[in-house]
Amino acid sequence: MDRLEVDPLRIAVEGRELPITPHVVKFVFGIPNGPNTLLVVSGIERNNHQIELRCICDEKGMEKLHDERQLQKPKTRGYSDLKPNEVPRWVIEEFAKHGHGDDWSITCFFMALFDGLLFPTTSLSISGDTYFYCKNINDVHKFDICSAVVDDMAKKVPKWKKSSSSNSPSVQGCVALLLV
């Protein structure tokens, strides 16, 4: 991460540079590079999407998942300890893992992919943005995800560089791309 530079986004090592472009993201991950940019979601819309996601997860048995997880891992936060619109990432991963290839399990797979790999943050909960982008699985391939990954990293690199001077820097953005 110390070797990342912005404007343009690139890895710079010993006088050599590797640009980080949508083409590089496509080459490394082989993900869709559709014509539509990811829309910016307003705070109100984000909250509404989180409410919708929480309702669906509650209907699908999120409370039962929490009870089962607490039996296996007693230090897990209880269902009643969640904020009203909070959906932990592990819940979405469980829905994806134990689904039967239906629309909901595929939607959860895409949410886990977006939140955990392509656009990770320090939050352990799924954002309303992530749900919004993934809720219609027939539209995911229409997004220019490769450009969105580059744009997201370009926003997060300066934040990381600022936090790297602290004792516990938070690495955000698509670090998996850099590792490959």
N, C-alpha and C positions, 0 to 999 in steps of 0.2 A: 504494500500500500504506500510505502514511502516513495516508491518510484513512479507513482502516478502523477501525471500533470494534466491540467485542463487547458482549454482554448488552444488547440483542440485536445480532446481527451486522448491520452497516450501513455504508454509505459516507456520511461526513459532510463536506460542503463548504460553506463560507460560510453556516452556519446552516440549510442544507437537508440532508435525509437521504433516502437510498434504502435501504430495508431489503433485506437479502439473505435471501430465504426460499426454501423448496422451490418455490413457485409461480414465482418469478423464474428459478430454474434451469431449470424446465420450459419456461417461455416463451422463454428465450434458446437453449437447446440442443434442446428438443423430445425429451428422453430419457424412458425409462420411469419411471413413478412408481408402482411396484407396491406391494402391501400388506406385503411382508416387509422388515424392517430388515436391514442387513448385519450378520451375526453377528460378534462379536468372536472372533478366532482366537487361541488360546493360543500361547505360545512353542514348545511341543512340536509342536502341530498345524502351526504355520507352518513349522517345520523339516521335518516330514514331507511337507508339500505342496511345499516346495522340492526335496526329494529326488526326489519323484515327477516334478516338472516337469523336473528335470535329466535324469532317466532317459529321459523321452520325447524331450527335445531331442537327447540323445545318439543315440537310436535313429533320429531323423529327420535326422541328419547335421550336428549342430552343429560337430563337429571339422572337417569339410570346409568349412563356411561360414567358420570362422576361417582356415583355410589360404588360401582364396580372397581373403578380406578383407585378409590380410597381404600378399598380392601387390599389391593395389591401394593399400593404406594400410599401409606397413611399420611404422608406429609403433603399430599396433593390438596390444593385449596378445594373446599367443599362447594357444591353447587350454590348453596345459599350465600357464599362469600363473593360470588361474581357480581360485577356491576350489572345494572339492569339490561344493558345491550351488549354485554361482553360474550364472545364466543372464543374460547381458547383454541389455538392452532391444533393442539393434539386431538381435540374433538373432531375437527374437520378431517384430520388424518385418519382417525378411526372410522368415520363414515366412508371415506374413500377406500380404506383397506378392506372393510367388511361388507362393502356394497356388492351388488350382483351385476355390475355393468349398466345399471339403470341411469337415467339422466341425473339423479341426485348424486350418486357416487362419482360420476364423471365430473360433475360440477365441483364436488369436493376435491377431487384429484387436481383439477385446474386451480382451485383456490390455494391448495397446499403448494403447488408448483409456483404460482405467482408469489405467494407470501414467503415461502421458505427458500426458494432458489433464485428466481428472477428479480424480485423487488424486495429483498428482506430488509427488515428494520429491527430495532431492538425490542419491539413489542412482541409479546407471546400470544397476542390475540389477533384475530382476523379483522381487518378494517372494512368499513363500508365500501371503500373504493374497490378492494379486491373482490368482494361479493358482486358488486355492480359489473365489473369487467367479465366475470366468469358465469354469472347466473344464466345467461343464454348460451349454452354450449355450442349452438349452431353459428354463433357470431364470433367466437374466439379467433378462428382462422382469418377473419377479416381485419384484425388489428395488426398494425405495424409494431409488433412486439420487439423486434430487433432495435428499432430506433428508440422505443420507449426504454429499453434496458440501458442504452447509451446515455440517453437524457437523464435517467434516474441516477446513474453513476456519476455523471458530471455534476449533479446537484449535491450528491452525498460525499464526494471526495473532499471538497473544502471543509465540510463539517468534520470529517474524519481527521483531517490534518490538524484542525483546531483542537479536537479532543485528544489527539495522540500525545500532546504534551502533558496530559493528566496521567494519573496512575492507572486508570482503567479505561483506555480508549474503546469506543464502540465502533466496530466495523460494520458498516451498512453498505448496501448496494450489492451487485451481483459478483461476489467474491469468487464464486465457482468459475466464472469466466476467466478471471485472472489466474486461477490455479491450473486451468487447462492450458 
